[in-house]
Amino acid sequence: MRRFLLSSLLIAASATHARDPKPISNPDRFCQDAKELAMITSQLPDYVLSEQVETSASVVPPLKFRPMGVLSAARGQPVCIAVVVSETGVVQDAAVYFPKRVALSREERRQLLSNTYLPAKQAGQAVKSIVIMKAWSN
């Protein structure tokens, strides 16, 4: 049911913000401060940002994701990816939300969906979360 949820949200966000992205002012927080992330979190009220709870969600090694394709498509810009994780640690969905013109390939999306996470926890209870992933080239 949540399949392609982020993709449809991001398409709507792209339609309302068709301009090119602004230069990144704070490289440490550009993914957290992006307007597109606020739109995603507002559309998924049952999910919390993983970094905002007592114990953030963490991927069970090894991480299965090779970002070369999205980095190439981003043409030197950093890439922000939202990964929606259930309270059991299963990845529900994943999508690029910055820069707006970039999307995961089928293979990249398959890789991200195949990861398992230790779920985020609040007051000792597992919670649904959104994990923010950043990718950039040096």
Secondary structure, 3 states (H helix, E strand, C coil): CCCCHHHHHHHHHHHHCCCCCCCCCCCCCHHHHCHHHHHHHHHCCCCEEHHHCCECCEECCCCCCCCHHHHHHCCCCCEEEEEEECCCCEEEEEEEEECCCCCCCHHHHHHHHCCEEECEEECCEEECEEEEEEECCC
